[in-house]
Amino acid sequence: MTNLPATQKSVRETLISLTSNGSLSSTLSELLGDKKPQFLSTLVSIINSDPKLIQVFYENPLSILNIAIQIVNLDLPLGNQFGFAYIVSRYNKRQGKNEAQLMLGYKGLLQMAIRSGKYKMIKVIAIHEGEISEIDHLSGEIKFKWNQDIRKRNSTPVIGYVGILKFLNGFTHQIFVTREEIEEREKKFRQGQNQSAAWESNFDSMAEKTVIKMMLSRYGYVGFGSSSIEQNSPDYDNISSEIECMEDINEETGEIIN
């Protein structure tokens, strides 16, 4: 935990003081009702869990509070442990300081995609050896030769993962990511030298999450399902630009990997 000067208020004291009076207090009470104390308590825990966020909070507490309100307005649970949305600290080279940013986790990204109402299918499946017959590298179209013998299929090594996005307007996009590429991404963003328990015990599930994140962040559409939210929160259109950094969040613990 960061040691504060004797004259400096704690995060909890500062946040309560900031939200106890004035228009901000009224806005939070209107938005949260009797859940306001729980909201503030959760936000204090999030800030205190990251020394960089503590620094950002004391420099500009409203920046973190505004992001927390955005998460609530998106109707997503506040808290890293849920895996929907995260408040993270990122270095702004232009301003030469850390600042708070909103990132959608795997669950939040998928939830926003579903709410957009634009998809007919969002699907990822493991591909076993011998099941790809042709890949058109120009169009991205993949042709398969499925092994109908389930027992034999399950005993055949997984060589990669195919993701498909089908939109209601007829647009379709497929991507194929090899197992080796997934392993390289996992190594790049892991903590320590060993795989986390989630990757070690359920590699396929974690790999499928990774492919979904790659698809939606690069080729998908993420909507917010509420015209009032979109009108009142113009910054939401910038959320998609943050999605590419989501792999530096530990999906198992919710911990931010800086």
Phi, psi and omega in degrees: 000142180288132177278128182261149173301152184302331183273353184266134180290154175289168178302315181299313181297318181295317182293317179295318178297320182292328187252013184270336184222167174080193185293327180296318177298318180295319180297315180294320180296320179292321182285319191254337183061229182283001178268002181302313179300320179294320178301312182294320179296317178296318181295321177300316180297319180297314181295313183293343181281349185224111180306326180291324177292325177300316179298314179299319182300315181288336177278322183206079184299329181294332180296319178287319180297321179296322179292320177299320178294322176301316180299317178295317179297332177282358181060041175245147180291139178271125181141128182299331185294341182276336176079013181266312183212149184228144168259118185233160177259129178229144183279125177264107185296324182295316182271348178068034180204164176282148177218158181278140177223155176263131173232137175273132173280181180305312183294319180293319179298315179294320179298317179294323178295316180296317181295336182297335180072017184257355186255141170265328180206136168231112190215141172228138180220144176288140180249128182264162182307130177090000185266350176260122180261334182196140174234122175270103186289343178280310183269342184085000182288138181237133176252139187243155172233089189289138174278113185279346178275101187301318180297315179293321180298314182293339179269355179269138183302143174279127182256348181172192185220134178251130175246145180224134172246124174240120180266157179295336180277002177102345180291135179228140176221137179238147170225148175238126180239123182289159177299322180298321179294321177296317180298321179294321179293320180297317179296323183296322187251006181285159173263131181077195185263348185246157176297149173289165181300324181296316179290320184292322185269337184214065185300316183300315180297316179293323179294319179296321175300317181298317181293320178298317179298318179298315182297308186292325181286330183264323189235353188267180176237128179246113180254170184245357168064018179204116181295327181293322178294316182296321182290322185272349185227073183299336181292345182297334180295343182269355184299321183300334180290344181268346193296330184298341183268007188293338181295346180270028172242128180288108184295337183281319185250345185081006183282139178279129180258109183265000000 
